[in-house]
Amino acid sequence: MTGHSTQPSPATVAQQHPTSGCGIPIPVVATADMVRGAPLEAPGTYPFTRGIFPDGYSGRLWTFRQYSGFGTAEESNQRYRFLLDQGQTGLSVALDLPTQCGYDPVDPMARSEVGKVGVSLSTLAEAEVLFDGIDLARISTSFTINGTAAIIYAMYLAVADKHGVPREKLTGTIQNDILKEYVARGTWIFPVRPSLRLIADSILYSNDVTPRFNPISIAGAHVRDAGGTAVEEMGYTLANGLAYVDELRRRGGDVERFGRRLSFFFYVHMDFFDEICKFRAARRIWARLMRERYGVQDARAQHFRFGVVCGGSSLVSAQPYNNIVRVTIETMAAVLGGAQSIFTCAYDEPFQIPTEFSAELALRTQQIVAYESGIAKTVDPLGGSYFVEQHTERMEEAILAVMQEIDAYGGVIRAIEDGWLQMKIAERARERKLKVDRGETTVVGLNAFRRADQSNDFGEVFRLDPQAASRVTERYENVKARRDNAAVERTLARLQQAAAKDEENLMPYLVDCGHAYASVGERVRRLKAHWGECLEPVRL
């Protein structure tokens, strides 16, 4: 019948009530006796369950970011300027796959992907255009980049030098979390251990030269989008965080110092209280680990600072305007969970790069929550709720159990090199898909309340300029023709020589390469010559 919609059966709905999205039992009515922990501490005090700042958002709102980048540096620069004009307070740079994987745009492996899912950024020349007219001393810039993170960070320093911006004024974040790439995303280049060295190099260097910049964002987001539950997302991420801390300490880093600049990054999906409580639980787990495992006394180095993406795989192309509602709910969960930085997905991201209209609407979602809803006016407004406190405790127990399982296996490095963690995520992704297919997990418009005559109206269609890749490769060739190629060769040779010395910090050499207009691909090839490439482990 025309207009008929499918609905979840009463049995299916009933099955969903007893547990949260990650399987934690949900009481029909929460009571005081269900909360086992000590009385809540004040916000801004150890172990920071209620937030790392005593005044929450009343002192300062979170950073408003929109993940953006496509085609050429010129096109992305125009989108950045538009979003900044609309009230965005920080940039979040999306880089194309060639840049992420260490290929120049002329490489046969790269040509079909140039500018497709992010902006091409192969040399300093493109970075100069990308940030043209943007005050890097005032704007916080986040880069979603991992395998080539140290190279892109070096490029950012070089462009700041060109603009005359003192390095100590730079703020922002570079994701720089290679461990989760091996587990959940795939843009690795080098084997695990030299990759850890490169990350340690960039963090230790940043502590000295860009003290306000976050040189790593330890990311559970991709674990979540790859299929993990909220508990696994947090457990795997905290385990990765400990691996980085251990490596930095092995390299002689002072945890009281570098701990202040560690940050984290997560997805927010649709189970409202799982999302809020995973952040409350993680704040106190991390604070306790830093104090009890490493003896950290500086409160700032105990802080669990994090940014989020609201959306990701929780959004679907079926009835796409429903995604606006989903992102709004997720934004509220992020705020109630105490995020320091929020990026809201556009409703059309399941099927295309956002249009200017959809990107602006996603930004407006954050602004309405911030300025109209009132939920940011008081710190941790759900604190003290019997259910929220009980659920935070259960989330904490579950997260610690995941971390203990990894530790019992032999630690996160061994679990990744063996492929054990990758298999765990793959199994969970299969379970999630089966639950949606069977209707055990309701997705409105996709497997429930779907009209028989439904046709998805995608609204405005984003169209990438078909000549963008040609313009990118043309600029690349022009840069190679104009630059001092003898100087490039000298900087690359010094980089390769330094890579052979395990305790040498490679960041100064990468910055020199950037200033000489050496490309991303040229630097990666020199490091591959010494380190080789990572081969994905196969488990049967």
PyMOL commands that set and color helices and strands:
alter all, ss='L'
color gray80, all
select helices_A, chain A and resi 10-16+32-34+73-85+97-101+111-113+124-130+149-163+167-169+178-185+192-209+221-225+230-250+255-261+272-293+299-302+312-314+322-337+356-371+386-409+412-417+420-438+468-482+485-499+507-515+520-531
alter helices_A, ss='H'
color red, helices_A
select strands_A, chain A and resi 63-68+90-93+140-143+172-174+213-214+216-219+262-268+306-310+341-344
alter strands_A, ss='S'
color yellow, strands_A
deselect
rebuild
show_as cartoon
